[in-house]
Amino acid sequence: MSRRRSEAQILADILNISLNGVKVTRLMYQANLSYSTLRKYLLATMKQKLVEKLSNSDGSVEYCTTEKGKLFLRKLKEVTHVLRS
């Protein structure tokens, strides 16, 4: 029986995958999310300035975790560690 991920787990996955910049298709597959679900999370994370949208010189777009997002990810990992202890 599989267990569904929490919103915090999905958010952590997105922030981890985006650490070095990632295109939306790769992010969608690696986070195992549908496009519509990923879009919802990306809009929320960009609004909170946890992820930023970067345009490359070739016209492609990448999403990258910001410094604020990295700090949030570290704090989220600390809380998760405490809760599991």
C-alpha positions as CSV (number, residue, x, y, z in Angstrom):
1,M,0.0,0.0,0.0
2,S,1.5,3.3,-1.0
3,R,1.4,6.4,1.1
4,R,0.7,9.9,-0.4
5,R,3.2,12.6,0.1
6,S,2.4,15.6,2.3
7,E,2.5,19.1,0.8
8,A,5.7,19.7,2.8
9,Q,7.3,16.6,1.2
10,I,6.3,17.8,-2.3
11,L,7.6,21.3,-1.5
12,A,10.9,19.8,-0.3
13,D,11.2,17.7,-3.4
14,I,10.7,20.7,-5.7
15,L,13.2,22.8,-3.8
16,N,15.8,20.0,-3.8
17,I,15.4,19.3,-7.5
18,S,15.6,23.0,-8.3
19,L,18.8,23.6,-6.4
20,N,21.0,23.9,-9.5
21,G,18.3,25.0,-12.0
22,V,16.0,22.7,-13.8
23,K,13.6,22.9,-16.8
24,V,9.9,22.3,-16.1
25,T,9.7,18.9,-17.8
26,R,12.6,17.5,-15.8
27,L,11.2,18.9,-12.6
28,M,7.8,17.4,-13.4
29,Y,9.2,14.0,-13.9
30,Q,11.7,14.0,-11.1
31,A,9.1,15.3,-8.6
32,N,6.6,12.8,-10.0
33,L,3.9,15.4,-10.4
34,S,1.3,16.2,-13.1
35,Y,1.9,19.5,-15.0
36,S,-1.2,21.1,-13.3
37,T,-0.1,20.1,-9.8
38,L,3.5,21.3,-10.5
39,R,2.3,24.6,-11.9
40,K,0.3,25.2,-8.7
41,Y,3.4,24.6,-6.5
42,L,5.6,26.6,-8.8
43,L,3.3,29.6,-8.7
44,A,3.1,29.4,-4.9
45,T,6.9,29.0,-4.4
46,M,7.6,31.9,-6.8
47,K,5.1,34.1,-5.0
48,Q,6.9,33.4,-1.7
49,K,10.3,33.9,-3.5
50,L,11.5,30.3,-2.7
51,V,12.0,29.6,-6.4
52,E,12.8,31.9,-9.3
53,K,12.2,31.6,-13.0
54,L,15.3,32.2,-15.1
55,S,15.4,32.8,-18.9
56,N,18.4,31.4,-20.7
57,S,20.0,33.0,-23.7
58,D,18.5,30.3,-26.0
59,G,15.0,31.3,-24.8
60,S,14.5,28.3,-22.5
61,V,13.3,28.7,-19.0
62,E,14.7,27.1,-15.8
63,Y,13.5,27.2,-12.2
64,C,16.1,27.6,-9.5
65,T,15.8,27.6,-5.7
66,T,16.6,31.0,-4.2
67,E,18.7,31.6,-1.1
68,K,15.4,32.1,0.8
69,G,14.3,28.7,-0.6
70,K,17.5,27.0,0.5
71,L,17.1,28.4,4.0
72,F,13.5,27.2,4.1
73,L,14.6,23.8,2.9
74,R,17.2,23.5,5.7
75,K,14.6,24.6,8.3
76,L,12.1,22.1,6.9
77,K,14.7,19.3,7.2
78,E,15.4,20.2,10.8
79,V,11.7,20.1,11.7
80,T,11.3,16.8,10.0
81,H,14.3,15.4,11.8
82,V,12.9,16.5,15.2
83,L,9.5,15.1,14.4
84,R,11.0,11.7,13.5
85,S,13.2,11.5,16.7
